Amino acid sequence: MQIIDTLGAVGEAMSWIGLGVGIPLLVIAGMVALAEGHWERVDIAVVERHGVAVARWFARGDFHERPLRDSELTAEDWHSGYVSTRNPENARIHPPMGRRLLLTLGIIFTAAGVIGFVVSFLPAFV
């Protein structure tokens, strides 16, 4: 077996793995984007009420508030946050990262799969 044949075999394996994982990740990222909608940046005030940290924000002509989770606890002050355009009562202190992570991994795996697909044709042309 020559080096070109080895590269072809490695390229074929890369294409199966990369496209087999990357395309479903891109589809899942698209479904999450459809379900969540877009996120708008808003100013969120964090105040303490009865010993509980509460986030308050103004969106779509109304004030909204909710208690902060332990993972979101932050100092009392104004913070930049994100509000769902579909449901203005759904706000986050930190940017939503799940969809971005799925999209990034999907692009990386799909690109590796496409590169592997091209490399798998080397033995046919050399």
C-alpha positions as CSV (number, residue, x, y, z in Angstrom):
1,M,0.0,0.0,0.0
2,Q,1.5,3.3,-1.0
3,I,1.2,6.6,0.8
4,I,-1.4,7.9,-1.6
5,D,-3.6,4.9,-0.8
6,T,-3.2,5.5,2.9
7,L,-4.2,9.2,2.5
8,G,-7.2,8.1,0.5
9,A,-8.3,5.7,3.3
10,V,-7.7,8.3,6.0
11,G,-9.6,10.8,3.9
12,E,-12.6,8.5,3.5
13,A,-12.6,7.8,7.3
14,M,-12.5,11.6,8.0
15,S,-15.3,12.2,5.5
16,W,-17.6,9.5,7.1
17,I,-16.9,10.7,10.7
18,G,-16.9,14.5,9.9
19,L,-20.0,14.5,7.8
20,G,-21.7,11.9,10.0
21,V,-21.3,14.1,13.0
22,G,-21.2,17.6,11.5
23,I,-24.4,17.5,9.5
24,P,-26.6,16.3,12.4
25,L,-25.0,19.0,14.6
26,L,-25.9,21.7,12.1
27,V,-29.5,20.4,11.9
28,I,-29.8,20.4,15.7
29,A,-28.4,23.9,15.8
30,G,-31.0,25.0,13.3
31,M,-33.8,23.4,15.3
32,V,-32.6,25.1,18.5
33,A,-32.5,28.5,16.6
34,L,-36.0,28.0,15.4
35,A,-37.2,27.0,18.9
36,E,-35.4,29.8,20.8
37,G,-35.8,32.7,18.3
38,H,-33.5,35.6,18.5
39,W,-32.0,37.2,21.6
40,E,-31.8,41.0,22.0
41,R,-29.4,42.8,24.3
42,V,-31.1,44.7,27.1
43,D,-30.0,46.4,30.4
44,I,-30.8,44.3,33.4
45,A,-30.9,45.7,36.9
46,V,-29.9,43.3,39.7
47,V,-31.4,44.2,43.1
48,E,-31.8,42.3,46.3
49,R,-35.3,41.8,47.6
50,H,-36.0,39.9,50.8
51,G,-32.5,38.3,50.7
52,V,-32.9,37.1,47.1
53,A,-31.1,38.5,44.1
54,V,-33.7,39.6,41.5
55,A,-33.2,40.6,37.9
56,R,-35.4,43.4,36.5
57,W,-35.6,44.5,32.9
58,F,-37.8,46.5,30.5
59,A,-38.8,44.7,27.2
60,R,-41.7,45.1,24.8
61,G,-43.3,48.0,26.7
62,D,-43.4,46.2,30.1
63,F,-41.2,45.6,33.1
64,H,-40.3,42.0,33.9
65,E,-38.5,40.4,36.8
66,R,-37.3,37.0,38.0
67,P,-35.1,35.6,40.8
68,L,-31.6,34.8,39.7
69,R,-30.3,31.3,39.7
70,D,-27.2,30.4,41.7
71,S,-25.1,30.2,38.5
72,E,-26.2,33.7,37.6
73,L,-25.5,35.4,40.9
74,T,-23.7,38.7,40.4
75,A,-23.2,42.0,42.1
76,E,-26.1,44.4,42.5
77,D,-25.8,46.8,39.6
78,W,-26.8,47.3,36.0
79,H,-25.7,44.5,33.6
80,S,-26.0,43.8,29.9
81,G,-28.4,40.8,29.4
82,Y,-30.3,39.1,26.7
83,V,-34.0,38.8,26.2
84,S,-35.8,36.4,23.9
85,T,-37.8,38.1,21.2
86,R,-40.4,35.4,21.4
87,N,-40.9,35.6,25.1
88,P,-39.7,38.8,26.8
89,E,-40.0,37.2,30.2
90,N,-37.2,34.9,29.3
91,A,-34.0,36.8,30.0
92,R,-30.4,35.7,30.6
93,I,-27.5,37.5,32.3
94,H,-25.0,35.6,30.2
95,P,-25.3,35.1,26.4
96,P,-26.9,31.9,25.2
97,M,-24.0,29.6,24.2
98,G,-25.7,26.3,23.4
99,R,-26.7,27.2,19.9
100,R,-23.4,28.8,19.2
101,L,-21.5,25.7,20.5
102,L,-23.6,23.4,18.3
103,L,-23.1,25.6,15.2
104,T,-19.3,25.9,15.7
105,L,-18.9,22.1,16.3
106,G,-21.1,21.4,13.3
107,I,-19.1,23.7,11.0
108,I,-15.8,22.2,12.2
109,F,-16.9,18.6,11.8
110,T,-18.5,19.3,8.4
111,A,-15.4,21.1,7.1
112,A,-13.2,18.2,8.2
113,G,-15.6,15.8,6.5
114,V,-15.5,17.8,3.2
115,I,-11.7,18.0,3.3
116,G,-11.6,14.2,4.0
117,F,-14.0,13.6,1.1
118,V,-11.7,15.6,-1.3
119,V,-8.6,13.8,0.0
120,S,-10.2,10.4,-0.5
121,F,-10.2,11.0,-4.2
122,L,-6.4,11.4,-4.4
123,P,-5.8,7.7,-5.3
124,A,-8.1,8.1,-8.3
125,F,-6.2,11.0,-9.8
126,V,-2.6,10.2,-8.9
